[in-house]
Amino acid sequence: MKKILAITCMTASLAACTATERGAGIGAATGAVVGGAVSGDVRGAAVGAAVGGVGGALIGSVQDQPGRCYYRDRYGNRYIDEC
């Protein structure tokens, strides 16, 4: 029951955020879960949260810009350009 209440509160708190903030929050939460599961310790969860938060913020920032898309060049660099 406590887990359901915690998930509900977290979901409700994200409702008032911008797309960038929602992307960062969801990315950080997902990264923390995956990092903790893979490494089995708190350090892995922290690294996963950091990486997931940055990635989620980048993806979420594109949603705030209609007509803009998120791409990668052949060297793996990320950039935003018109769709």
LOVO-503845 format. One line per 4 residues: their letters; for each residue x, y, z of C-alpha. Coordinates in nm, 4 decimals. Example, Ala and Ser with C-alpha at 12.3 -4.5 7.8 and 13.67 -1.06 7.14 Angstrom:
<atoms>
AS = 1.2300:-0.4500:0.7800  1.3670:-0.1060:0.7140 .
</atoms>
This chain:
<atoms>
MKKI = 0.0000:0.0000:0.0000  0.2845:0.2385:0.0821  0.4442:0.1772:-0.2580  0.1204:0.2571:-0.4378 .
LAIT = 0.0819:0.5780:-0.2378  0.4423:0.6805:-0.3113  0.4016:0.6162:-0.6848  0.0748:0.8108:-0.6888 .
CMTA = 0.2339:1.1090:-0.5133  0.5314:1.1079:-0.7506  0.3055:1.0908:-1.0549  0.0862:1.3726:-0.9258 .
SLAA = 0.3871:1.5931:-0.8567  0.5051:1.5564:-1.2183  0.1715:1.6808:-1.3537  0.2619:2.0488:-1.2998 .
CTAT = 0.6067:2.0242:-1.4604  0.7223:2.1202:-1.8085  0.8104:1.8501:-2.0587  1.1815:1.8964:-1.9840 .
ERGA = 1.1275:1.8570:-1.6105  0.9023:1.5523:-1.6600  1.1599:1.3934:-1.8902  1.4362:1.4523:-1.6361 .
GIGA = 1.2274:1.3132:-1.3505  1.1175:1.0029:-1.5349  1.4670:0.9472:-1.6761  1.6275:0.9814:-1.3335 .
ATGA = 1.3808:0.7421:-1.1703  1.4205:0.4845:-1.4456  1.7991:0.5226:-1.4466  1.8146:0.4745:-1.0700 .
VVGG = 1.6109:0.1547:-1.0868  1.8111:0.0111:-1.3759  2.1472:0.1199:-1.2308  2.0642:-0.0295:-0.8925 .
AVSG = 1.9401:-0.3535:-1.0431  2.2446:-0.3970:-1.2666  2.5130:-0.3054:-1.0148  2.3407:-0.4107:-0.6941 .
DVRG = 2.4596:-0.1102:-0.4937  2.3753:0.2535:-0.4236  2.6607:0.3898:-0.6357  2.5192:0.2229:-0.9470 .
AAVG = 2.1752:0.3637:-0.8700  2.3206:0.7139:-0.8311  2.5088:0.6919:-1.1609  2.1987:0.5553:-1.3333 .
AAVG = 1.9878:0.8401:-1.1935  2.2365:1.1010:-1.3162  2.2619:0.9541:-1.6650  1.8870:0.8986:-1.6891 .
GVGG = 1.8106:1.2501:-1.5687  2.0348:1.4132:-1.8272  1.9030:1.1932:-2.1078  1.5432:1.2519:-2.0060 .
ALIG = 1.5949:1.6277:-1.9895  1.7446:1.6307:-2.3396  1.4567:1.4329:-2.4824  1.1997:1.6347:-2.2867 .
SVQD = 1.3433:1.9644:-2.4087  1.2611:1.8688:-2.7673  0.8948:1.8282:-2.6739  0.8800:2.1960:-2.5763 .
QPGR = 0.9888:2.2955:-2.9282  0.7274:2.2098:-3.1901  0.8763:2.1300:-3.5293  1.2148:2.0373:-3.3779 .
CYYR = 1.3554:1.6826:-3.3597  1.6371:1.5127:-3.1746  1.9100:1.3576:-3.3949  2.2562:1.1965:-3.3745 .
DRYG = 2.5315:1.2433:-3.6285  2.7641:0.9661:-3.7464  3.0032:1.0406:-3.4591  2.7346:0.9927:-3.1939 .
NRYI = 2.6932:1.3637:-3.1131  2.3380:1.4712:-3.0303  2.1771:1.7771:-3.1843  1.8356:1.9347:-3.2349 .
DEC = 1.7194:2.0449:-3.5788  1.3984:2.1025:-3.7731  1.2046:1.7879:-3.8548 .
</atoms>
